[in-house]
């Protein structure tokens, strides 16, 4: 990356350093990553992970993993397992600090009783719809609940009976007693607990009342001794409520800092919408390589180092903006260019017969594994009389600027020989070209001519006798629009789905070194792009490859044109 794209210090780091310099929390830094286990984590979470774990590492502190599991209707152990697996794969380690909001249900219940005793919380019999209807608007104050004046003793009794299961679901809630005229609607007597007889994936049926996210969040941070509670911008308006709870309880008060969340072009990161794509069968699952989840990007072949680097380079800001998908692809391409071994693969094969090459003869040619890494060495690739090249690399009647193979034209075969097309064989029924005949120049072995002539095109190839059949999957963006959340009035968000986001190429042929490719192994298919053996579908001897990213780097052109968002 250039000097301009190197990561810079950011305002959160400045705040942390100022707090340390002032001696706050004894100079200690404790952060946390608090996912809700209601879906798989996505590329936006990588940014948050980098900030939280990065700050903890930089200042010798700690970063907890805490699942905010306060909504059992949408939470599953599958999501917990996937989140932990993805975080570890990305390279972050929470060591033994794995916590759950549900671990603190008893403490949260006790905190709620404290507020009731202080006259700052009450049991309300209004339904959820009535609570919403009486909250008021930005220009109109809310209406006080008729149950707001209950005594401390009555509220304690009702709250304990709520927990005991004495009342039907939704019939009562516990609300904070703040100010029904506050300009911030979140401070208008917010709900802290609601009755829901829902099985909790960890607590079972031990509870029939569940804390709201806004009630649990700040107190969980306090219980864990978090010093800096780092959130995305949408929680900025929630901060006064968190402060109110912590101040009234008189417990440790973490400092909340908000930053702009990540928005990626041609992508939606709403868990609700991603879940809809999964449930409606638009994609194969949460790890479908077209999805923006970490599991999907792993399956597609994005290296964890590239995702971390991308999140780092995007930076930390206070203003939301859209980052180009091409920038992410550029980070992936840069990492793979250094690390991925090269190989040859023909996706849409066209047979080539070298008429002057001895029948039944084969030789092994030396092919460089990675020109960016001399230590990677070379491999042997078999070569014979019959080969396959890419169908698009031949035209019988080429335009003026077509420099690849055509009748009478000489081209170079990568690491092999110069060949010249002498004849074309067609299917008499369809007129389709079925094979081409060529001659080879034995003096050009290795791709160089003693007379220093140099063809304008170099083609990749595979030996027909040794080719490994494979399925190759080519991916495009899941949405056609740069910002798929921008909709016309009444337009459904799925209208921008890309019908060509996946193309399955069943008849690809690979060089024999790829026959035993292990799932998740990454390669550059020369002239084709970077490809990864699918971690779900691919098996040694039966390879299935996903195109991870193309060779073409469009990010430089985007930056040059001035159309990139910081």
Buried (B, 14 or more C-beta within 10 A) or exposed (E): EEEEBEBEEBEBBEBBBEBBEEEBBEBBBBBBBBBBBBBBBBBBBBBBBBBBBBBBBEBEBBBBBBBBBBBBEBBBEEBBEBBBBBBEBBEBEBEEBEBBBBBBBEEBBEBBBBBBEEEBBBBBBBEEEEBEEBBBEEEEBBBBBEBEEBEBEBBBBBBBEBBEBEBEEEEBBBBBBBBBEBEBBBBBBBBBBBBBEBEBBBBEEEBBBBBBBBBBBBBBBBBBBBBBBBBBBEBBEBBBBBEBBBEBBEBBBBBBBBBBBBBBBBBBBEBEBBBBBBEEEBBBBBBBBBBBBBBBBBBBBBBBBBBBBBBBBBBBEEEBEBBBBBBBBBBBBBBBBEBBBBBBBBBBBBBBBBEEBEEEEEEEBEBBBBEBBEEBEBBEBBBBBBBBBBBEBBBEEBEEEBEBBBBEBBBBBBBBBBBBBBEBEEEEEEEEBEBBBBBBBEEBBEBEBEEEEEBEBBBBBBBBBBBBEBBBBBBBBBBBBBBBBEEEEEEEBBEBBBEEBBEEBEEBBBBBBBBEBEBBBBBBBBBBBBBBBBBEBBEEEEBBBBBBBBBEBBBEEBBEEEEBEE
